[in-house]
Amino acid sequence: MIGIDTNVLVRYALDDDPHWSPIVTRFLDTQLSPQRPGYINPITLVELVWTLRRKPEYDRSKLADLIESLLASDSLVLGEAEAVERAVIAFRQGGAGFADYLIAELNEAAGASPTVTIDRGAAKKAPFVPLSEKV
């Protein structure tokens, strides 16, 4: 496996850099395969979503589509793929950010549930619970 950094994925997704975007595309298309896949760890995936969400063309639906396409690729391996799959489903339906849902899924996988938060958007639905100010 070959580890892939966030900036490589950003250049690929945005295709906006006349120098690096073609190089990245060529690398992903020719150097990765099911036998030698690229590895995307959860931190890289969260950074990718954080970066792309600032772009007007990357709304919640398009971000979820992108994550699902990465999951479906036979030339990529996503770390914690099952948690990512559950997080992207929740992200499509909920009001919190993708990172929030992935955090909750990883917590759940580690046996830590619920996930306590002060994020009002996340706290509206399980697996989150709001932290009380009266603690």
URGI-V754845 format. One record per run of one state. SS is the DSSP state (helix for helix, strand for strand, loop for the rest). FROM is the first residue (numbers start at 0). LEN is the number of residues. If there is no record, write none. Layout:
ss=SS from=FROM len=LEN
ss=SS from=FROM len=LEN
This chain:
ss=loop from=0 len=1
ss=strand from=1 len=2
ss=loop from=3 len=2
ss=helix from=5 len=9
ss=loop from=14 len=5
ss=helix from=19 len=12
ss=loop from=31 len=6
ss=strand from=37 len=3
ss=loop from=40 len=1
ss=helix from=41 len=11
ss=loop from=52 len=7
ss=helix from=59 len=13
ss=loop from=72 len=3
ss=strand from=75 len=3
ss=loop from=78 len=2
ss=helix from=80 len=13
ss=loop from=93 len=4
ss=helix from=97 len=12
ss=loop from=109 len=5
ss=strand from=114 len=3
ss=loop from=117 len=4
ss=helix from=121 len=3
ss=loop from=124 len=3
ss=strand from=127 len=3
ss=loop from=130 len=5
